[in-house]
Amino acid sequence: MGGDERLRRYRDKRDFGRTREPAGQSGPGGERPRFVVQIHDARRMHFDFRLQVDGVLKSWSIPKGPSADPGDKRLAVPTEDHPLEYEDFEGVIPKGEYGGGTVIVWDHGWYEPLSHDRKGRPVGFEESLEQGHATFRLHGSKLHGEYALTRFRGSDGDDAWLLVKKGAARSGGHGTPDPRRARSVTSGRTLAQVAADAGEG
């Protein structure tokens, strides 16, 4: 499936005459696959975790956010693929639009695919996601180290995933910061400051 076809669901949900979110162009991106974590103060506060895969950003909504503590297992609910340009999106989605609310870029960087089969042979990252288990190493401003995404069948019958930091669990380790106090890695602003700036603009 081409990037444009993958973005159909994303585009169908949005009125680009009202929202400043990018309409998106499909493309290969750079040499290193990118990732971004955005905090989204919508109807429910959550973190959006996105990995560049085959010309789009594969996306998961993580209510509690990714954790640097291997003892934390974070629920990750898959959402529609997003365009690569979404990595840089920060601002306010208008009320009444899909996902209406404030977005900041909490972390971004690149990642190394690490998935292997049972015989230790490398597996393509998209294939590993299709098989339901993918491992990767994040190189971000805030998140570092090896993580795994594992699919399971939720109580409602829909697919969900767990995002877990690899390694030994730490007692008293810090997970994810308070999203309302967290600052953007690109602008240094909080959610409240981005919302206030948009109101003044």
C-alpha positions as a Markdown table, in Angstrom:
| # | Residue | x | y | z |
|---|---|---|---|---|
| 1 | Met | 0.0 | 0.0 | 0.0 |
| 2 | Gly | 1.4 | 3.4 | -1.0 |
| 3 | Gly | 1.9 | 6.3 | 1.3 |
| 4 | Asp | -1.0 | 8.3 | -0.2 |
| 5 | Glu | -3.3 | 5.4 | 0.3 |
| 6 | Arg | -2.1 | 4.9 | 3.9 |
| 7 | Leu | -2.9 | 8.6 | 4.6 |
| 8 | Arg | -6.5 | 8.4 | 3.3 |
| 9 | Arg | -8.0 | 7.7 | 6.8 |
| 10 | Tyr | -5.9 | 10.6 | 8.2 |
| 11 | Arg | -7.1 | 13.0 | 5.6 |
| 12 | Asp | -10.7 | 11.9 | 5.7 |
| 13 | Lys | -10.9 | 12.8 | 9.4 |
| 14 | Arg | -9.7 | 16.4 | 9.0 |
| 15 | Asp | -10.8 | 19.6 | 7.4 |
| 16 | Phe | -7.6 | 21.3 | 6.4 |
| 17 | Gly | -9.4 | 24.5 | 5.8 |
| 18 | Arg | -9.7 | 24.7 | 9.6 |
| 19 | Thr | -6.9 | 22.8 | 11.1 |
| 20 | Arg | -3.2 | 23.7 | 10.7 |
| 21 | Glu | -2.2 | 20.1 | 10.8 |
| 22 | Pro | -0.2 | 19.1 | 7.6 |
| 23 | Ala | -2.1 | 17.4 | 4.8 |
| 24 | Gly | 1.0 | 15.4 | 4.2 |
| 25 | Gln | 3.0 | 14.1 | 1.3 |
| 26 | Ser | 4.2 | 10.5 | 1.2 |
| 27 | Gly | 7.9 | 10.0 | 0.9 |
| 28 | Pro | 10.9 | 8.0 | 2.0 |
| 29 | Gly | 12.2 | 10.4 | 4.6 |
| 30 | Gly | 15.8 | 10.6 | 5.6 |
| 31 | Glu | 18.5 | 7.9 | 6.0 |
| 32 | Arg | 17.6 | 7.2 | 9.6 |
| 33 | Pro | 14.0 | 6.4 | 10.5 |
| 34 | Arg | 12.5 | 9.1 | 12.8 |
| 35 | Phe | 10.3 | 9.0 | 15.9 |
| 36 | Val | 8.3 | 11.6 | 17.7 |
| 37 | Val | 6.3 | 11.7 | 20.9 |
| 38 | Gln | 3.6 | 14.4 | 21.2 |
| 39 | Ile | 1.5 | 15.4 | 24.2 |
| 40 | His | -2.1 | 15.9 | 23.1 |
| 41 | Asp | -4.5 | 17.7 | 25.4 |
| 42 | Ala | -7.7 | 16.6 | 23.7 |
| 43 | Arg | -10.9 | 15.2 | 25.2 |
| 44 | Arg | -8.6 | 13.0 | 27.2 |
| 45 | Met | -4.9 | 13.9 | 27.8 |
| 46 | His | -2.6 | 11.4 | 26.2 |
| 47 | Phe | 0.8 | 11.0 | 24.5 |
| 48 | Asp | 1.0 | 10.1 | 20.8 |
| 49 | Phe | 3.9 | 7.8 | 19.9 |
| 50 | Arg | 4.9 | 7.8 | 16.2 |
| 51 | Leu | 7.5 | 5.8 | 14.3 |
| 52 | Gln | 8.5 | 6.4 | 10.7 |
| 53 | Val | 7.7 | 3.2 | 8.8 |
| 54 | Asp | 7.6 | 3.0 | 4.9 |
| 55 | Gly | 6.9 | 6.7 | 4.2 |
| 56 | Val | 4.4 | 7.4 | 7.0 |
| 57 | Leu | 4.4 | 7.7 | 10.8 |
| 58 | Lys | 2.8 | 4.6 | 12.4 |
| 59 | Ser | 1.0 | 6.0 | 15.4 |
| 60 | Trp | -0.2 | 4.8 | 18.8 |
| 61 | Ser | -2.1 | 6.7 | 21.5 |
| 62 | Ile | -0.5 | 6.1 | 25.0 |
| 63 | Pro | -2.7 | 7.3 | 27.8 |
| 64 | Lys | 0.1 | 7.4 | 30.4 |
| 65 | Gly | 2.9 | 8.1 | 28.0 |
| 66 | Pro | 6.1 | 6.1 | 27.3 |
| 67 | Ser | 8.2 | 5.3 | 30.4 |
| 68 | Ala | 11.9 | 5.1 | 31.0 |
| 69 | Asp | 11.3 | 2.6 | 33.7 |
| 70 | Pro | 11.4 | -1.0 | 32.5 |
| 71 | Gly | 8.9 | -1.9 | 35.2 |
| 72 | Asp | 6.2 | 0.1 | 33.5 |
| 73 | Lys | 4.0 | -1.6 | 30.8 |
| 74 | Arg | 2.3 | 1.2 | 28.9 |
| 75 | Leu | -0.9 | 0.5 | 26.9 |
| 76 | Ala | -0.6 | 1.7 | 23.3 |
| 77 | Val | -3.7 | 2.0 | 21.2 |
| 78 | Pro | -3.1 | 2.1 | 17.4 |
| 79 | Thr | -4.4 | 5.1 | 15.5 |
| 80 | Glu | -4.3 | 6.1 | 11.9 |
| 81 | Asp | -1.0 | 6.6 | 10.1 |
| 82 | His | 0.2 | 10.2 | 10.0 |
| 83 | Pro | 2.3 | 12.1 | 7.4 |
| 84 | Leu | 6.0 | 12.5 | 8.1 |
| 85 | Glu | 5.6 | 16.2 | 8.4 |
| 86 | Tyr | 3.5 | 15.6 | 11.5 |
| 87 | Glu | 6.8 | 15.2 | 13.4 |
| 88 | Asp | 7.1 | 19.0 | 13.6 |
| 89 | Phe | 3.4 | 19.8 | 14.3 |
| 90 | Glu | 2.8 | 21.8 | 17.5 |
| 91 | Gly | -0.2 | 24.0 | 18.0 |
| 92 | Val | -3.9 | 24.0 | 18.7 |
| 93 | Ile | -6.4 | 21.9 | 16.7 |
| 94 | Pro | -9.7 | 23.8 | 16.6 |
| 95 | Lys | -12.6 | 22.8 | 18.9 |
| 96 | Gly | -15.0 | 20.7 | 16.9 |
| 97 | Glu | -12.3 | 19.2 | 14.7 |
| 98 | Tyr | -11.1 | 15.7 | 15.0 |
| 99 | Gly | -8.7 | 15.6 | 18.0 |
| 100 | Gly | -9.4 | 19.2 | 18.9 |
| 101 | Gly | -7.0 | 20.4 | 21.6 |
| 102 | Thr | -3.4 | 21.5 | 22.1 |
| 103 | Val | -0.3 | 19.5 | 20.9 |
| 104 | Ile | 3.3 | 19.9 | 21.8 |
| 105 | Val | 6.4 | 17.9 | 20.6 |
| 106 | Trp | 7.6 | 16.3 | 23.9 |
| 107 | Asp | 10.5 | 14.3 | 22.3 |
| 108 | His | 11.8 | 13.4 | 18.9 |
| 109 | Gly | 14.8 | 11.8 | 17.3 |
| 110 | Trp | 15.7 | 8.6 | 15.4 |
| 111 | Tyr | 15.5 | 4.9 | 16.1 |
| 112 | Glu | 17.3 | 1.7 | 15.2 |
| 113 | Pro | 15.2 | -1.3 | 14.2 |
| 114 | Leu | 16.4 | -4.3 | 16.2 |
| 115 | Ser | 13.8 | -7.0 | 15.4 |
| 116 | His | 15.0 | -10.6 | 14.7 |
| 117 | Asp | 13.4 | -13.9 | 14.2 |
| 118 | Arg | 13.8 | -16.9 | 16.4 |
| 119 | Lys | 17.0 | -17.9 | 14.7 |
| 120 | Gly | 18.5 | -14.4 | 15.2 |
| 121 | Arg | 18.1 | -13.2 | 11.7 |
| 122 | Pro | 17.1 | -9.6 | 11.1 |
| 123 | Val | 13.5 | -9.0 | 10.3 |
| 124 | Gly | 12.2 | -5.9 | 8.4 |
| 125 | Phe | 10.6 | -3.5 | 10.8 |
| 126 | Glu | 7.3 | -3.3 | 9.0 |
| 127 | Glu | 7.2 | -7.1 | 9.0 |
| 128 | Ser | 7.9 | -7.3 | 12.7 |
| 129 | Leu | 5.0 | -4.9 | 13.4 |
| 130 | Glu | 2.7 | -7.1 | 11.2 |
| 131 | Gln | 3.8 | -10.1 | 13.2 |
| 132 | Gly | 3.0 | -8.3 | 16.5 |
| 133 | His | 6.4 | -7.8 | 18.1 |
| 134 | Ala | 9.0 | -5.1 | 17.3 |
| 135 | Thr | 12.1 | -4.0 | 19.1 |
| 136 | Phe | 14.0 | -0.8 | 18.5 |
| 137 | Arg | 16.5 | 1.5 | 20.2 |
| 138 | Leu | 15.4 | 5.2 | 20.6 |
| 139 | His | 17.9 | 8.1 | 20.2 |
| 140 | Gly | 15.9 | 11.1 | 21.4 |
| 141 | Ser | 16.4 | 14.2 | 23.4 |
| 142 | Lys | 14.6 | 12.5 | 26.4 |
| 143 | Leu | 14.0 | 8.9 | 25.5 |
| 144 | His | 17.0 | 6.6 | 25.0 |
| 145 | Gly | 17.6 | 2.9 | 24.9 |
| 146 | Glu | 15.8 | -0.2 | 23.8 |
| 147 | Tyr | 12.0 | -0.6 | 23.7 |
| 148 | Ala | 9.5 | -3.2 | 22.5 |
| 149 | Leu | 6.0 | -3.0 | 21.1 |
| 150 | Thr | 4.0 | -6.1 | 21.6 |
| 151 | Arg | 0.4 | -6.6 | 20.2 |
| 152 | Phe | -2.3 | -8.3 | 22.2 |
| 153 | Arg | -6.1 | -8.7 | 22.0 |
| 154 | Gly | -7.9 | -6.3 | 24.3 |
| 155 | Ser | -10.9 | -7.1 | 26.4 |
| 156 | Asp | -13.1 | -5.4 | 23.8 |
| 157 | Gly | -11.8 | -7.7 | 21.1 |
| 158 | Asp | -9.7 | -5.0 | 19.4 |
| 159 | Asp | -6.0 | -5.1 | 19.0 |
| 160 | Ala | -3.9 | -3.1 | 21.4 |
| 161 | Trp | -0.2 | -2.9 | 22.1 |
| 162 | Leu | 2.2 | -2.6 | 25.1 |
| 163 | Leu | 5.2 | -0.3 | 25.0 |
| 164 | Val | 7.9 | -1.4 | 27.4 |
| 165 | Lys | 11.4 | -0.3 | 28.0 |
| 166 | Lys | 13.8 | -3.2 | 27.9 |
| 167 | Gly | 16.1 | -4.0 | 30.8 |
| 168 | Ala | 15.8 | -4.6 | 34.6 |
| 169 | Ala | 13.0 | -2.8 | 36.4 |
| 170 | Arg | 14.1 | 0.0 | 38.8 |
| 171 | Ser | 12.6 | 0.5 | 42.2 |
| 172 | Gly | 11.5 | 4.1 | 42.6 |
| 173 | Gly | 12.4 | 4.9 | 39.0 |
| 174 | His | 10.8 | 7.9 | 37.3 |
| 175 | Gly | 8.4 | 7.1 | 34.5 |
| 176 | Thr | 6.8 | 9.9 | 32.5 |
| 177 | Pro | 6.6 | 13.5 | 33.7 |
| 178 | Asp | 3.4 | 15.4 | 34.4 |
| 179 | Pro | 2.1 | 16.3 | 30.9 |
| 180 | Arg | 0.8 | 19.6 | 32.1 |
| 181 | Arg | 4.3 | 20.7 | 33.3 |
| 182 | Ala | 6.2 | 19.1 | 30.5 |
| 183 | Arg | 7.9 | 21.3 | 27.9 |
| 184 | Ser | 8.2 | 21.0 | 24.2 |
| 185 | Val | 11.6 | 19.8 | 23.0 |
| 186 | Thr | 11.4 | 22.2 | 20.0 |
| 187 | Ser | 9.9 | 25.4 | 21.5 |
| 188 | Gly | 10.4 | 25.0 | 25.3 |
| 189 | Arg | 6.7 | 25.8 | 25.8 |
| 190 | Thr | 4.1 | 24.0 | 27.9 |
| 191 | Leu | 0.7 | 23.0 | 26.7 |
| 192 | Ala | -0.8 | 26.0 | 28.5 |
| 193 | Gln | 1.7 | 28.4 | 26.8 |
| 194 | Val | 1.0 | 27.0 | 23.4 |
| 195 | Ala | -2.7 | 27.4 | 23.9 |
| 196 | Ala | -2.3 | 30.9 | 25.2 |
| 197 | Asp | -0.1 | 31.9 | 22.3 |
| 198 | Ala | -2.6 | 30.5 | 19.8 |
| 199 | Gly | -5.4 | 32.6 | 21.5 |
| 200 | Glu | -3.3 | 35.7 | 21.2 |
| 201 | Gly | -2.5 | 35.1 | 17.6 |
